[in-house]
Amino acid sequence: MAKTVEKEEMSLEECFAALDDIVEKMEDPKVELEDSFLLYEQGMKLLKETSQRIEAVVGRVEKLEADGSLTDFVEEE
């Protein structure tokens, strides 16, 4: 069975690759139903973590102000 993925230590590219790997394994008709549920659970956890990391990156994106200065992009609450 697939080993647990360490999300904190993975780059976003590695997270996407791990998600692709999980999808490929789930699409294999030889995968048993119980294993597919475990893969699904692992994929959903990784997808949630990846989504949170992307949102954090977006929060730090710098935008170019009209006067040419750079400021951190922060969504207003």
N, CA and C atoms as an extended XYZ file, in Angstrom:
231
Properties=species:S:1:pos:R:3:atomname:S:1:resname:S:1:resid:I:1 pbc="F F F"
N         0.837       -1.191        0.000 N   MET     1
C         0.000        0.000        0.000 CA  MET     1
C         0.870        1.238        0.000 C   MET     1
N         0.350        2.361       -0.429 N   ALA     2
C         1.112        3.610       -0.523 CA  ALA     2
C         1.503        4.096        0.860 C   ALA     2
N         2.711        4.616        0.948 N   LYS     3
C         3.153        5.145        2.231 CA  LYS     3
C         2.620        6.556        2.421 C   LYS     3
N         2.561        6.999        3.665 N   THR     4
C         2.054        8.323        3.993 CA  THR     4
C         2.989        9.386        3.434 C   THR     4
N         2.423       10.453        2.914 N   VAL     5
C         3.183       11.531        2.300 CA  VAL     5
C         3.453       12.610        3.333 C   VAL     5
N         4.708       13.059        3.433 N   GLU     6
C         5.076       14.161        4.322 CA  GLU     6
C         4.825       15.467        3.588 C   GLU     6
N         3.711       16.130        3.903 N   LYS     7
C         3.309       17.324        3.165 CA  LYS     7
C         4.170       18.530        3.482 C   LYS     7
N         4.561       18.704        4.752 N   GLU     8
C         5.300       19.891        5.150 CA  GLU     8
C         6.654       19.993        4.456 C   GLU     8
N         7.245       18.871        4.121 N   GLU     9
C         8.576       18.872        3.554 CA  GLU     9
C         8.563       18.844        2.028 C   GLU     9
N         7.394       18.777        1.439 N   MET    10
C         7.287       18.662       -0.012 CA  MET    10
C         7.075       20.039       -0.637 C   MET    10
N         7.672       20.234       -1.807 N   SER    11
C         7.389       21.447       -2.577 CA  SER    11
C         6.007       21.283       -3.200 C   SER    11
N         5.471       22.376       -3.719 N   LEU    12
C         4.169       22.287       -4.380 CA  LEU    12
C         4.237       21.339       -5.576 C   LEU    12
N         5.345       21.384       -6.302 N   GLU    13
C         5.502       20.495       -7.441 CA  GLU    13
C         5.489       19.028       -6.997 C   GLU    13
N         6.121       18.745       -5.875 N   GLU    14
C         6.123       17.379       -5.347 CA  GLU    14
C         4.727       16.975       -4.882 C   GLU    14
N         3.979       17.919       -4.320 N   CYS    15
C         2.601       17.641       -3.915 CA  CYS    15
C         1.756       17.281       -5.129 C   CYS    15
N         1.890       18.061       -6.212 N   PHE    16
C         1.141       17.767       -7.430 CA  PHE    16
C         1.527       16.404       -7.992 C   PHE    16
N         2.817       16.091       -7.967 N   ALA    17
C         3.278       14.794       -8.463 CA  ALA    17
C         2.711       13.656       -7.605 C   ALA    17
N         2.674       13.851       -6.291 N   ALA    18
C         2.121       12.843       -5.389 CA  ALA    18
C         0.624       12.661       -5.644 C   ALA    18
N        -0.078       13.761       -5.889 N   LEU    19
C        -1.504       13.662       -6.210 CA  LEU    19
C        -1.715       12.912       -7.526 C   LEU    19
N        -0.885       13.202       -8.513 N   ASP    20
C        -0.964       12.477       -9.792 CA  ASP    20
C        -0.731       10.984       -9.583 C   ASP    20
N         0.237       10.659       -8.738 N   ASP    21
C         0.554        9.263       -8.448 CA  ASP    21
C        -0.640        8.568       -7.788 C   ASP    21
N        -1.278        9.259       -6.859 N   ILE    22
C        -2.446        8.692       -6.181 CA  ILE    22
C        -3.569        8.442       -7.184 C   ILE    22
N        -3.800        9.397       -8.078 N   VAL    23
C        -4.851        9.243       -9.095 CA  VAL    23
C        -4.545        8.039       -9.988 C   VAL    23
N        -3.296        7.916      -10.421 N   GLU    24
C        -2.913        6.777      -11.270 CA  GLU    24
C        -3.173        5.459      -10.566 C   GLU    24
N        -2.815        5.389       -9.281 N   LYS    25
C        -3.030        4.157       -8.515 CA  LYS    25
C        -4.513        3.857       -8.380 C   LYS    25
N        -5.323        4.892       -8.157 N   MET    26
C        -6.758        4.684       -8.011 CA  MET    26
C        -7.410        4.237       -9.318 C   MET    26
N        -6.845        4.644      -10.445 N   GLU    27
C        -7.391        4.270      -11.750 CA  GLU    27
C        -7.021        2.848      -12.154 C   GLU    27
N        -6.086        2.248      -11.443 N   ASP    28
C        -5.669        0.879      -11.745 CA  ASP    28
C        -6.807       -0.081      -11.362 C   ASP    28
N        -7.322       -0.836      -12.326 N   PRO    29
C        -8.437       -1.743      -12.019 CA  PRO    29
C        -8.052       -2.878      -11.065 C   PRO    29
N        -6.773       -3.090      -10.847 N   LYS    30
C        -6.317       -4.145       -9.944 CA  LYS    30
C        -6.321       -3.702       -8.483 C   LYS    30
N        -6.502       -2.392       -8.219 N   VAL    31
C        -6.488       -1.887       -6.844 CA  VAL    31
C        -7.749       -2.362       -6.134 C   VAL    31
N        -7.556       -2.940       -4.962 N   GLU    32
C        -8.692       -3.421       -4.181 CA  GLU    32
C        -9.484       -2.243       -3.629 C   GLU    32
N       -10.753       -2.480       -3.365 N   LEU    33
C       -11.656       -1.433       -2.916 CA  LEU    33
C       -11.154       -0.765       -1.634 C   LEU    33
N       -10.708       -1.544       -0.673 N   GLU    34
C       -10.212       -0.973        0.585 CA  GLU    34
C        -8.997       -0.074        0.337 C   GLU    34
N        -8.091       -0.515       -0.529 N   ASP    35
C        -6.924        0.296       -0.864 CA  ASP    35
C        -7.335        1.586       -1.574 C   ASP    35
N        -8.357        1.512       -2.419 N   SER    36
C        -8.803        2.720       -3.117 CA  SER    36
C        -9.377        3.731       -2.128 C   SER    36
N       -10.059        3.267       -1.087 N   PHE    37
C       -10.563        4.179       -0.055 CA  PHE    37
C        -9.411        4.844        0.699 C   PHE    37
N        -8.374        4.075        0.999 N   LEU    38
C        -7.206        4.636        1.678 CA  LEU    38
C        -6.485        5.644        0.794 C   LEU    38
N        -6.368        5.330       -0.490 N   LEU    39
C        -5.752        6.263       -1.431 CA  LEU    39
C        -6.578        7.542       -1.542 C   LEU    39
N        -7.900        7.385       -1.589 N   TYR    40
C        -8.789        8.540       -1.663 CA  TYR    40
C        -8.606        9.433       -0.437 C   TYR    40
N        -8.570        8.819        0.740 N   GLU    41
C        -8.384        9.584        1.980 CA  GLU    41
C        -7.038       10.310        1.971 C   GLU    41
N        -5.992        9.621        1.579 N   GLN    42
C        -4.669       10.229        1.504 CA  GLN    42
C        -4.659       11.373        0.493 C   GLN    42
N        -5.293       11.162       -0.650 N   GLY    43
C        -5.352       12.196       -1.677 CA  GLY    43
C        -6.117       13.426       -1.216 C   GLY    43
N        -7.217       13.222       -0.521 N   MET    44
C        -8.004       14.359       -0.044 CA  MET    44
C        -7.232       15.160        1.006 C   MET    44
N        -6.529       14.483        1.883 N   LYS    45
C        -5.708       15.188        2.880 CA  LYS    45
C        -4.602       15.993        2.197 C   LYS    45
N        -3.958       15.376        1.225 N   LEU    46
C        -2.885       16.055        0.495 CA  LEU    46
C        -3.440       17.222       -0.316 C   LEU    46
N        -4.603       17.031       -0.921 N   LEU    47
C        -5.236       18.100       -1.695 CA  LEU    47
C        -5.592       19.284       -0.803 C   LEU    47
N        -6.107       19.015        0.381 N   LYS    48
C        -6.454       20.082        1.328 CA  LYS    48
C        -5.203       20.843        1.756 C   LYS    48
N        -4.164       20.123        2.100 N   GLU    49
C        -2.905       20.747        2.517 CA  GLU    49
C        -2.304       21.570        1.373 C   GLU    49
N        -2.332       21.006        0.173 N   THR    50
C        -1.788       21.710       -0.986 CA  THR    50
C        -2.572       22.990       -1.250 C   THR    50
N        -3.884       22.907       -1.155 N   SER    51
C        -4.736       24.079       -1.357 CA  SER    51
C        -4.432       25.166       -0.324 C   SER    51
N        -4.249       24.777        0.927 N   GLN    52
C        -3.908       25.742        1.976 CA  GLN    52
C        -2.557       26.387        1.710 C   GLN    52
N        -1.608       25.607        1.229 N   ARG    53
C        -0.286       26.149        0.925 CA  ARG    53
C        -0.347       27.122       -0.243 C   ARG    53
N        -1.169       26.808       -1.244 N   ILE    54
C        -1.331       27.720       -2.376 CA  ILE    54
C        -1.958       29.023       -1.908 C   ILE    54
N        -2.974       28.944       -1.051 N   GLU    55
C        -3.607       30.154       -0.522 CA  GLU    55
C        -2.599       31.002        0.257 C   GLU    55
N        -1.704       30.359        0.999 N   ALA    56
C        -0.680       31.089        1.746 CA  ALA    56
C         0.277       31.804        0.799 C   ALA    56
N         0.623       31.145       -0.302 N   VAL    57
C         1.513       31.762       -1.290 CA  VAL    57
C         0.828       32.973       -1.920 C   VAL    57
N        -0.438       32.819       -2.268 N   VAL    58
C        -1.183       33.926       -2.869 CA  VAL    58
C        -1.217       35.110       -1.904 C   VAL    58
N        -1.340       34.834       -0.615 N   GLY    59
C        -1.361       35.894        0.384 CA  GLY    59
C        -0.063       36.676        0.454 C   GLY    59
N         1.037       36.080       -0.026 N   ARG    60
C         2.339       36.751        0.027 CA  ARG    60
C         2.765       37.350       -1.312 C   ARG    60
N         1.951       37.154       -2.304 N   VAL    61
C         2.302       37.655       -3.626 CA  VAL    61
C         2.392       39.180       -3.595 C   VAL    61
N         3.435       39.659       -4.206 N   GLU    62
C         3.584       41.118       -4.269 CA  GLU    62
C         2.898       41.657       -5.507 C   GLU    62
N         2.259       42.783       -5.337 N   LYS    63
C         1.637       43.411       -6.495 CA  LYS    63
C         2.297       44.752       -6.755 C   LYS    63
N         2.318       45.132       -7.962 N   LEU    64
C         2.920       46.391       -8.367 CA  LEU    64
C         1.883       47.501       -8.226 C   LEU    64
N         2.193       48.461       -7.385 N   GLU    65
C         1.292       49.586       -7.169 CA  GLU    65
C         1.369       50.554       -8.342 C   GLU    65
N         0.396       51.394       -8.472 N   ALA    66
C         0.347       52.358       -9.571 CA  ALA    66
C         1.568       53.269       -9.578 C   ALA    66
N         2.124       53.547       -8.380 N   ASP    67
C         3.295       54.424       -8.311 CA  ASP    67
C         4.616       53.673       -8.492 C   ASP    67
N         4.526       52.368       -8.755 N   GLY    68
C         5.726       51.579       -8.994 CA  GLY    68
C         6.287       50.896       -7.761 C   GLY    68
N         5.733       51.152       -6.574 N   SER    69
C         6.248       50.502       -5.373 CA  SER    69
C         5.672       49.095       -5.243 C   SER    69
N         6.396       48.261       -4.552 N   LEU    70
C         5.946       46.888       -4.322 CA  LEU    70
C         5.410       46.761       -2.902 C   LEU    70
N         4.261       46.133       -2.768 N   THR    71
C         3.701       45.871       -1.454 CA  THR    71
C         3.205       44.445       -1.432 C   THR    71
N         3.111       43.869       -0.232 N   ASP    72
C         2.584       42.522       -0.104 CA  ASP    72
C         1.101       42.522       -0.429 C   ASP    72
N         0.674       41.507       -1.162 N   PHE    73
C        -0.735       41.362       -1.486 CA  PHE    73
C        -1.415       40.730       -0.291 C   PHE    73
N        -2.347       41.427        0.312 N   VAL    74
C        -3.097       40.904        1.460 CA  VAL    74
C        -4.559       41.169        1.194 C   VAL    74
N        -5.353       40.104        1.274 N   GLU    75
C        -6.779       40.268        1.071 CA  GLU    75
C        -7.376       40.984        2.279 C   GLU    75
N        -8.299       41.890        2.003 N   GLU    76
C        -8.971       42.592        3.089 CA  GLU    76
C       -10.027       41.671        3.658 C   GLU    76
N       -10.149       41.676        4.980 N   GLU    77
C       -11.133       40.811        5.630 CA  GLU    77
C       -12.384       41.551        5.947 C   GLU    77
